[in-house]
């Protein structure tokens, strides 16, 4: 068994005997994937240590057991033994925010969620929305921090523009932000000038250069289509395909690593992408038949991404190149997603994911994909400098 090198915020709370929360009325935002280093869920640990001190449990997108698919609303009934349950991913945009009455008589709201280091992974948006409501009700917020599974050195992708903010992009940061959820909380509080008491319980032993498999911690899939670290490595780029009619591999055993469509030829796609000589990645031609979601039951042609060197792999640039070529190879069959996305009806999903309509418009104009990414370098460098005051962990 791999030796544990890193401990998380919940491990620190256990070591402290939960003394900082004893005698307080506590709310908890968590899900079953949030565990200690021995795989005991945070919720059970709170019940064991605080008993009646825990008043309400909030759950994020995908539900407590990380069972619900993306965009699938989750309803929760009143809990038993006086414990109230609230879903923060219901049937409308309002459901993404805790209600004022959900926080009545709470002293502190504790958040322990498993993030994967991409701007559009929604758990950190849930954290921000909850912080805003909690601070307005004079409820303190405690973040139990966890490592960024992609490490904390590299950032990549365009900056979100404020007018394009949504549940998949709540604040101007690049797609791969290189921050822990605790560091994001500090950044959000300062930049949005939120007035309230925030405490981040840090990890111990984590350095910014560490990927998740170097921590010794067990990987627990935080959502139905994030089964492994390999999935998380490609996700910052491959999630962009959600904004198209191309399959991002949902409904297969390798979501986000596989992608394609019925109108694409796998060998042709793989040949074109391989000629780009993109760093740290190889493309294998594949045929697959999704069991659900896009192109359910239809034979799709495409590629599987194999990360050969994660130190040089650039997921967002890679997927922009992939999107460019797949769009061209698809001809008239390609389409942007036009259905509502994360409760937004008046903006395209691809624009919400990129953080503006700039990249889509550039692709549509025929701009070479390498010229598109050239504009990102300055934004990435600016963010690396800008984020320094909010970093908890050393390189």
Secondary structure, 3 states (H helix, E strand, C coil): CCCCCCECHHHHHHHCCCHHHCCCCEEEEECCCCECCCCCEHHHHHHHHHHHHEEEEEECCCCCCCCCCCCCCCCCCCCCCCCEEEECCCCCHHHHCCCHHHHCCCCEEEEECCCCCECCCCHHHHHHHHHHHHHHCCCEEEEECCCCCCCCCCCECCCCCHHHCECCECCCCCCECCCCHHHHHHHHHHHCCCCCCEEEECCECCCCCCCHHHCCCCCCCCCCCCCCHHHHHHHHHHHHHHHECCECCCCCCCECCEEEECCCCHHHHHHHHHCCCCCCEEEEEEEEECCCCCCCCCEEEEEEEEECCCCCCCHHHHHHHHHHHHHHHHHHHCCECCCCECCECCCCHHHHHHCCCHHHHHHHHCCCHHHHHHCHHHHHHHHHHHCHHHCCCCC
